[in-house]
């Protein structure tokens, strides 16, 4: 387990899996009649057979391929997880279905809930296997009464029977093995959209656990596995290494594209169930709900009630934490090493690993256009530096008009191809202040500008 406690490894993987499971379960602004709540189930939906072709629902299967480096004694454990829809209807004392019932401050309303389902298989030797997924349906009735004990109505919760199949195929690929996992909903074709969703696997994903072997990253595979990794095919999902960094015996096959070793943000104090929306925005929106809207949200679902209570109890410090992290600018990245910088000095533009793709979070968090510095002819140039323009690219005929003009640097940028650009404002432009206010800059490469001032440029926060 690479120095990690087994429980902590599984707990981190399961926390991410739970986030996948409940993405879209509750949608902003958390009460049943909100328009967005009319189409809640968005990720990992496996409809019954024929649902997609009939236009009633989603395709019935997801499939993933991944690589392992395993001993002959290796075993694989698969855990298929999804939500089973549970339709909650409200009946009055006569048994008639109604939209909602009220008794004093309490409200009962109809809602599509969901029940977690987890089907475990293994550990089994690495070989071709098939196992059934059978989930019983059922009806539960919860009666409630007035304060004086008079029967008032009932909540009726109904679940449909679900049937499916999980299949594993193992084949050698050089010194590694390629494993194909397919999960399929075998339900009979639906008659309409409502029928389809009640018999779908919602938020379906798979946790894989390997013993006496390791999973290979498909995002960053070993050099001798690159070709095999590129040949792996995925359908409606993608497998990533799960658990903390340094572990390789857990894999998450997720319907949401993730990076290796995903984890829940430390600022997130609890689930918001809202389809990958931003915690801060959602929390603020909850706090702006009227008392009536909050009452409706609490009546929607126990998780909604818990969410409302948690948001109302948040402290100013918690809210500040949601707003983002204040990172220490005294730590600078130089040749991929963190080094101390003098307090108050601008940062030397980071030298990112050329193998780091532009979409990797490191590409964003390692740069800051308002404070980064590029060295030109031995002179550091950053925001506030004065430069003389010598356009050479001729990308725009108007560049010729700026030859020899002086300008002030507004920011330093690096594009996804690793090219540097200086955003500048021409000093004698009558509209310079207006351009800067709008952020409408001219852009030049470092070899197209000549620093006018030597030494550290003036620093502006």
C-alpha positions in Angstrom: 0.0 0.0 0.0 3.0 2.3 -0.4 3.1 3.6 3.2 -0.6 4.3 3.4 -3.1 2.7 5.8 -5.4 0.4 3.9 -8.4 2.1 5.3 -7.3 5.6 4.2 -6.6 4.4 0.7 -10.0 2.9 0.3 -11.7 5.8 2.0 -10.2 8.4 -0.4 -11.2 6.3 -3.4 -14.7 5.7 -2.0 -15.2 9.4 -1.2 -14.5 10.3 -4.9 -16.7 7.4 -6.0 -19.6 8.7 -3.8 -19.2 12.1 -5.4 -19.6 10.4 -8.8 -22.5 8.4 -7.5 -24.5 11.5 -6.4 -23.6 14.0 -9.1 -26.9 15.4 -10.3 -28.9 13.8 -7.4 -30.1 17.3 -6.3 -30.0 20.2 -8.6 -30.0 23.9 -8.0 -32.0 25.4 -6.3 -32.9 22.2 -4.5 -36.7 22.0 -4.6 -38.8 19.6 -6.6 -40.6 22.1 -8.9 -37.3 23.8 -10.0 -37.0 23.5 -13.8 -33.5 22.0 -13.6 -34.7 19.2 -11.4 -36.9 17.9 -14.2 -33.8 16.3 -15.7 -31.5 15.3 -12.9 -29.8 12.1 -13.8 -26.9 13.1 -16.0 -23.9 10.8 -15.5 -23.4 7.1 -15.8 -27.0 6.3 -16.7 -27.4 2.8 -18.0 -30.9 2.5 -19.5 -32.7 -0.8 -20.1 -32.1 -2.4 -23.4 -33.5 -0.5 -26.4 -34.1 2.7 -24.4 -31.5 4.7 -26.4 -32.8 3.5 -29.8 -36.3 4.3 -28.9 -35.4 7.8 -27.7 -36.6 7.0 -24.2 -33.3 6.9 -22.3 -29.6 6.2 -22.3 -27.5 3.3 -23.7 -27.5 0.1 -21.7 -23.8 -0.4 -21.2 -20.5 1.1 -20.3 -17.1 -0.5 -21.1 -13.5 0.1 -20.1 -10.1 -1.4 -20.9 -7.0 -0.9 -18.7 -3.6 -2.5 -18.1 -2.2 -4.4 -15.1 1.2 -5.7 -14.2 0.3 -8.7 -12.1 1.8 -12.0 -10.8 0.1 -15.3 -11.6 -1.4 -15.3 -8.1 -3.0 -11.9 -8.6 -6.7 -11.4 -7.8 -9.2 -8.8 -8.9 -12.2 -7.5 -7.0 -14.9 -5.5 -8.8 -17.5 -3.4 -7.1 -20.3 -2.2 -9.3 -22.1 0.8 -7.7 -25.1 2.8 -8.9 -28.3 4.4 -7.6 -31.7 2.7 -8.0 -34.5 5.2 -8.5 -37.1 5.2 -5.7 -40.3 7.1 -6.6 -41.9 8.7 -3.6 -45.5 9.7 -4.0 -47.8 11.4 -1.5 -51.3 10.0 -0.6 -53.9 11.6 1.5 -55.9 9.8 4.1 -58.3 8.4 1.4 -55.4 6.9 -0.5 -55.6 9.5 -3.3 -52.2 10.6 -4.8 -51.7 14.4 -4.3 -48.7 16.7 -5.1 -48.1 17.5 -1.4 -49.6 17.5 2.1 -49.1 20.1 4.9 -49.6 19.8 8.6 -48.6 23.0 10.4 -44.9 23.7 9.6 -44.4 20.2 8.1 -44.6 19.6 4.4 -44.6 16.3 2.5 -44.0 16.3 -1.3 -43.5 13.8 -4.1 -40.0 13.3 -5.3 -37.7 10.8 -7.1 -35.3 9.6 -4.4 -32.6 7.0 -5.0 -31.2 4.0 -3.1 -27.5 3.1 -3.2 -26.7 -0.3 -4.7 -23.4 -2.0 -4.5 -22.7 -5.4 -6.1 -19.4 -7.0 -5.1 -17.6 -9.7 -7.1 -14.3 -11.3 -5.9 -11.6 -11.3 -5.2 -11.2 -13.7 -8.2 -8.1 -14.8 -10.2 -7.4 -12.8 -13.3 -9.5 -14.7 -15.8 -12.6 -14.2 -17.9 -15.6 -13.9 -15.6 -19.2 -13.0 -15.6 -21.5 -12.1 -12.7 -25.1 -11.2 -12.5 -26.5 -7.9 -11.1 -29.9 -8.5 -9.5 -31.6 -5.8 -7.4 -35.1 -6.4 -6.0 -37.9 -3.9 -6.4 -40.3 -3.1 -3.6 -42.9 -0.8 -2.0 -42.5 0.9 1.4 -45.3 2.9 3.0 -44.7 5.5 5.7 -47.9 6.7 7.4 -48.2 9.9 9.3 -50.8 11.6 11.4 -52.0 14.9 12.8 -50.9 16.0 16.2 -54.0 14.4 17.7 -53.2 11.0 16.1 -55.7 11.2 13.3 -54.3 9.5 10.1 -53.3 12.3 7.8 -51.6 10.6 4.8 -48.8 8.4 3.6 -45.5 8.4 1.7 -45.4 5.6 -0.7 -41.9 4.6 -2.0 -41.7 2.4 -5.1 -38.7 0.7 -6.6 -38.5 -1.4 -9.8 -36.6 -4.6 -10.2 -33.2 -4.2 -11.9 -31.2 -6.8 -13.7 -27.8 -6.6 -15.2 -24.5 -8.2 -16.0 -20.8 -7.5 -15.4 -18.2 -9.1 -17.6 -14.5 -9.3 -17.4 -12.1 -10.4 -20.2 -8.4 -10.8 -19.6 -5.8 -11.0 -22.4 -1.9 -10.7 -22.5 -0.4 -7.6 -24.1 3.4 -8.1 -24.1 4.6 -8.3 -20.4 1.3 -6.8 -19.2 -2.3 -7.9 -19.2 -5.3 -5.9 -20.7 -8.5 -6.2 -18.8 -11.9 -5.3 -20.4 -14.8 -4.6 -18.0 -18.3 -4.2 -19.3 -21.4 -3.4 -17.2 -24.8 -3.9 -18.9 -28.4 -3.2 -17.9 -30.5 -6.2 -19.1 -33.9 -4.7 -18.4 -36.6 -5.3 -20.9 -37.2 -2.4 -23.4 -39.1 0.5 -21.8 -42.5 1.8 -23.0 -41.7 5.5 -22.3 -39.2 7.8 -20.7 -40.7 7.5 -17.3 -40.5 3.7 -17.5 -36.9 3.9 -18.7 -35.6 6.0 -15.8 -37.2 3.9 -13.2 -35.4 0.9 -14.5 -32.0 2.5 -15.2 -28.7 2.2 -13.3 -28.0 5.8 -12.2 -24.5 7.1 -11.7 -23.0 3.7 -12.5 -19.3 3.2 -12.0 -16.9 0.5 -10.9 -14.3 0.3 -8.2 -11.5 -2.3 -9.0 -9.1 -3.6 -6.4 -6.0 -5.6 -7.3 -3.8 -7.8 -5.1 -0.3 -9.0 -6.1 -0.2 -6.6 -8.9 -0.5 -2.9 -10.0 -2.8 -1.0 -12.3 -1.0 1.1 -14.9 -2.0 4.7 -15.5 -3.5 5.3 -18.9 -2.9 9.0 -18.6 0.9 8.6 -17.8 1.8 5.0 -18.6 5.3 3.5 -18.4 7.4 4.0 -21.5 7.1 0.3 -22.5 3.3 0.4 -22.1 2.5 3.6 -24.1 1.4 1.8 -27.2 -0.7 -0.7 -25.3 -2.3 2.1 -23.3 -3.2 4.0 -26.4 -4.9 0.9 -27.8 -7.2 0.6 -24.8 -10.8 1.6 -25.7 -13.4 3.2 -23.5 -17.1 3.5 -23.9 -19.0 6.1 -21.8 -16.4 6.0 -19.0 -12.7 6.3 -18.3 -10.5 4.3 -15.8 -8.1 6.3 -13.5 -5.9 5.3 -10.6 -7.7 5.8 -7.3 -6.6 6.4 -3.8 -3.7 8.6 -2.6 -0.6 9.4 -4.7 1.8 6.5 -4.7 -0.8 3.8 -4.6 -1.6 1.7 -7.7 -3.9 -1.2 -6.4 -7.2 0.7 -6.8 -8.9 1.8 -10.0 -12.0 3.8 -10.5 -14.0 3.4 -13.8 -15.9 6.7 -13.8 -18.5 8.1 -16.2 -17.0 11.5 -15.4 -13.5 12.2 -16.8 -11.1 12.5 -13.9 -7.3 12.6 -13.5 -5.3 9.9 -11.6 -5.6 9.9 -7.8 -8.6 12.3 -7.7 -9.6 13.6 -4.3 -12.3 15.8 -2.8 -11.2 19.4 -2.4 -10.2 20.2 1.2 -12.5 23.3 1.1 -15.6 21.2 0.3 -17.2 20.6 3.7 -20.0 18.4 2.4 -21.7 17.2 -0.8 -23.9 19.6 -2.8 -25.0 17.0 -5.4 -25.3 19.6 -8.1 -23.7 18.3 -11.3 -20.1 19.6 -10.9 -21.3 23.2 -10.1 -19.1 25.5 -7.9 -19.5 25.1 -4.1 -19.2 28.8 -3.4 -21.9 29.8 -5.9 -24.3 27.1 -4.8 -23.8 27.9 -1.1 -24.5 31.5 -1.7 -27.5 30.7 -3.7 -28.8 28.5 -0.9 -28.4 31.3 1.6 -30.5 33.6 -0.6 -33.4 31.2 -0.7 -36.6 32.5 0.9 -37.9 30.7 4.0 -40.6 29.3 1.8 -38.1 28.0 -0.7 -36.0 26.5 2.1 -39.1 24.8 3.4 -39.8 23.3 -0.1 -36.1 22.1 -0.3 -36.3 20.4 3.1 -39.4 18.7 2.0 -37.8 17.4 -1.1 -35.3 15.0 0.4 -33.4 14.3 3.7 -30.1 15.1 1.9 -31.6 18.5 0.8 -32.7 19.3 4.3 -29.2 18.4 5.6 -27.6 20.6 2.9 -29.8 23.6 3.8 -28.9 23.2 7.5 -25.2 22.9 6.7 -25.2 26.0 4.5 -27.1 28.0 7.2 -24.6 27.0 9.8 -21.5 28.0 7.8 -19.1 30.4 9.5 -17.5 33.4 7.7 -14.2 31.5 7.9 -15.8 28.6 6.1 -17.2 30.9 3.4 -13.8 32.4 2.9 -12.4 29.0 2.5 -14.8 28.3 -0.4 -13.7 31.5 -2.0 -10.3 29.9 -2.8 -6.8 29.4 -1.6 -4.4 32.2 -0.9 -1.1 30.7 -2.1 2.3 31.8 -0.7 4.0 33.9 -3.4 7.3 33.5 -1.6 7.6 30.0 -3.1 8.6 30.1 -6.7 9.0 27.3 -9.2 12.4 27.3 -11.0 13.3 24.4 -13.2 10.5 22.5 -11.6 12.0 23.0 -8.1 10.4 25.2 -5.4 12.8 27.9 -4.2 12.5 30.8 -1.8 12.2 34.3 -3.2 12.9 37.6 -1.6 9.8 39.1 0.0 8.0 41.5 -2.4 10.0 40.5 -5.5 8.2 39.4 -8.7 8.3 35.7 -9.6 10.5 34.3 -12.4 8.1 32.7 -14.9 7.9 29.0 -14.1 9.6 26.5 -16.3 7.0 23.7 -16.6 7.9 20.2 -17.5 7.4 20.0 -21.3 5.6 16.8 -20.8 2.9 18.5 -18.6 -0.2 18.9 -20.9 -1.8 22.3 -21.1 -5.0 20.9 -19.5 -3.2 19.6 -16.4 -4.1 21.7 -13.3 -0.4 22.4 -12.8 -0.3 24.5 -16.0 -2.8 26.9 -14.4 -1.7 26.9 -10.7 2.0 27.4 -11.5 1.6 30.7 -13.4 0.3 34.2 -12.6 0.3 36.7 -15.5 0.0 39.7 -13.1 3.2 38.8 -11.2 5.3 36.6 -13.5 8.6 37.9 -14.9 10.5 37.1 -18.1 14.2 37.9 -18.5 15.0 39.8 -21.7 18.7 40.6 -22.4 19.5 40.1 -18.7 16.7 42.5 -17.6 13.7 41.2 -15.7 10.4 42.4 -17.4 7.1 42.2 -15.6 3.9 44.2 -15.0 4.8 47.8 -14.9 8.1 47.6 -16.9 8.7 50.1 -19.7 9.7 48.7 -23.0 10.3 49.8 -26.6 8.5 47.9 -29.3 10.2 46.3 -32.3 7.5 44.2 -34.1 9.0 41.5 -36.3 6.2 38.9 -36.6 4.1 41.0 -39.0 1.0 39.2 -37.9 -0.9 42.4 -38.3 -0.1 45.2 -40.7 -0.8 47.7 -37.9 2.1 46.3 -36.0 4.3 48.5 -38.2 2.8 51.6 -36.7 4.1 50.6 -33.3 7.8 50.2 -34.3 9.9 52.3 -32.0 7.0 53.3 -29.7 7.3 52.9 -25.9 4.8 50.8 -24.0 4.1 49.6 -20.4 3.8 45.9 -19.7 0.4 44.9 -18.2 1.0 41.1 -17.8 3.1 38.2 -18.9 1.5 35.2 -20.5 2.4 31.7 -21.6 0.1 29.9 -24.1 -0.7 26.2 -24.4 2.2 25.7 -26.8 4.7 27.2 -24.3 5.2 30.5 -26.2 5.6 33.7 -24.1 3.6 36.9 -24.8 3.8 40.3 -23.2 0.5 42.3 -22.9 1.3 46.0 -23.3 -0.3 49.4 -23.5 1.3 52.0 -25.7 2.3 55.0 -23.6 1.3 57.8 -25.9 -2.0 56.2 -27.0 -4.8 58.7 -26.0 -7.0 55.8 -25.2 -4.4 53.9 -23.1 -6.3 54.1 -19.8 -9.5 53.0 -21.5 -7.8 50.0 -23.1 -6.3 49.0 -19.8 -9.6 49.3 -18.0 -11.2 47.0 -20.6 -8.2 44.7 -20.7 -7.7 45.3 -24.5 -4.0 44.9 -24.8 -1.5 44.6 -27.6 0.6 41.4 -27.5 4.3 41.0 -28.4 6.8 38.2 -28.1 9.8 38.8 -25.7 12.2 39.2 -28.7 10.0 42.0 -30.1 10.5 44.3 -27.1 13.5 46.1 -25.7 13.6 46.8 -22.0 14.1 50.6 -21.3 14.7 50.3 -17.6 17.3 48.0 -16.0 16.9 46.1 -12.7 13.7 44.9 -11.0 10.6 46.5 -12.6 8.2 48.5 -10.5 5.8 46.1 -8.7 2.1 46.7 -8.7 -0.2 44.3 -6.8 
